Amino acid sequence: MPRTLILYATTEGHTARIAERIAQVLRERGHAVEAHPADATPVGLNPAAYDGVIVGASIHYGRHPGYLRALVRGHRTALAKQPGAFFSVSLSAGGPGAKPEAARRYLETFLRQVGWRPQQTATVAGALQYSKYGVFKRLLMRMFVGVTGGDTDTSRDYEYTDWDAVERFADAFARRMKQA
C-alpha cells in the first residue's frame, strides 16, 4: 500500500477541503494517506518516509504563504527523490475574471523560489468566502472581484472549484505512484 503525504497551506479552509478530497480519492485507490496543515506539521515529520508527497497552497495577495516556502525549501532534497505534486489554489485559476496564465505564473514562481520540480502540478479555482473575511479583506475582495464583474454580494460565499478536476488530479497522482 503506497504511503502518501499531503501538506497544505490554507487561510480560510478551502485549500484544506481540496486536500481532503485528494486524500479521499487516494484512499479509495488503496493509498495510506496522511494530510497535515503545513503550519502545524508534526515534529520530526520526514517526507522521505513516504512513497510520494503532494503539496498544496492558496494564493493571497499574489503569494503563497512564506511558511510553506520555508518548509518545502527545507525538504526539497527529499522531495526531489520521490513522486511529487503541487496544486495552487486561487481565484485567478477560475471564477469571475479568471486569469489562468496568472495562476500558472504564481505556481511557477513558487516552485522556482523553493527549488522543487514536482512531476505533476495543477492550478485549482478557489472560493470567495466573504463570511470568513475580516472587514478590510471583505471590502478589498469585493472591490477586486467587482472590477472583473464577479460576485460582490458579501452576504454569501461563492465556490468556483471544479471538483471533477481535483479528482482527476488525484487519479493522475495515483497512476504515477503505481508506475513508480
N, C-alpha and C positions, 0 to 999 in steps of 0.2 A: 504494500500500500504506500503510494508516494506521500511524502510529508511536505506540505506547502505552508509557507509563512506569508501572511498578508499584513503589511504595515501600512497604515493610512493616517493622513493628517486631515482633520475635519474641523470646521469652525462652528457651524450651526447644526451639524449632524447628518447632512445629506451625503457626504462622501462616506461616512460610516455605513449608511444604508446601502450604498453601492458596493462597498467592500463586503458587506454581509451577503448580498445577493451573489457576488462572485464566489464567496466561501460556500454558500448553499449549493451552487451548481457543481463546484469541485467535489464536495462531499457526495453528491448524487453520482459522480463519476468515480467514486472509490478513493478519493484523497482523504488523508487525515489533515485537517486544516486548523491552524491557529491564526486568529486575527487579533491584532493589537493596535490601539491608537499609538502613533509614533511618539507622542509626547508623554506616554506613560508605559514605555516598554519595560518588561520585567528585567530586573537586574541580572546581568550575565547572559542576556539573550544573544545567541550566536547564529546568525543567518547561515553560516556554513554547515550547521547541523541539519539543515533541511535539504530536500531534493530540488526545491525551486522556491523562488520568492517573487511576490507581487507587491509593488509599492504604489500607493495612490494618494493624490492630494488635490485639494481645491485651490483655486486661484482667487486671491482677494487683492484688489488694487494692483493688478498686473504681476503678482508674485506668488510663488508657492512659499509656504512657511519656512523661515530660517532654521528652525529646529529640525525639520525634515532634511533640509540640505546638509546640515551637520551630521545627522545620523547616517544618511546614505554615503556621504563622503568618508565617514569613519569606517564603513563596512564595504567600500567599493571593491577591494581586492577579493573578498569572499563572494560578493555578488557577481563579479565577472566570471567566476568559475562554474556557475550553475545556470540553469534556465531561469530567466528573469523577465518580468514585465512591469510596465509603468503605465498608469492611467491618470490623466489630468482632467479635473472637473471644473467647468466654467460655463458662464452664460455665453461666452464667445463661441463655444462649441455647438450651441443650439439654442433655440428660443428666439425671441424678438431681436431683430438687428444682429443676428449671429454673424460672426466673422471667423469662419473655420481656419483661415490662414493665420489669423492672430492667435487662435487657440493652439495651433500647431507650433507657432514660434515660441509661445510660453513653454510648451512641453520641451522643445529642443533647447531652449535657454537653460532650463532646469538641468537637463541631462548633461549639458556642456559644463555647467557650474560644478556639478558633483563628480564628473569624470566617469560616468557609468553609461554603458551602451547595452541596455537590455534587448533581447531578441524580439520583443513584442511591445508595442506602445499603442495607446488609443487616447483620443480626446473624447470626453463624455459631457453631454449637456447637463447642466446643474439645475438649480431651482432658485426662485426668488422667494425667500422665506421672510416676508415682511414681519410676521408675528414674532420672529426671533431676533430682529434687529433692534438696536437702541434707537433713540430718536434721531440722532445725527445720521447714522448709517441708513435708516429708513428713508429720510429725506434725500440723501445723496443717491441712493439706489433708485428712488422714484424719479429723480432728475435724469440720471443716466439712461434709465430704461425709457423714460418719456421721450427723450431725444430720438430714440430709434423707433418710436411708435409702439412700444411694448406695453405690458400690463402694469398700470400705475395705481390700481385700486389697492391701497395698503390695508384694507380690511380683510384681505385673504392672501393666501400663499399660492404660488404657481410652480408647477413642476414640469420640466422640459426633457427629462431623462428618457432616452429610448432604451427601455429595459430589455427589449429583444437584442439590441446591440451589445448591452452589458453581458447578456448570457452568451452571445456569440464570442465575445472576448474571452470569457471563462472557458468555453468549449475549446477555443483555439489553444489556450494555455494547457488544458488537459491533454489535448492531442500532442502538443510539443513535449510535454512531460513523458508521455507514453513512448515517444520516439527516442528520448534521451537515454 
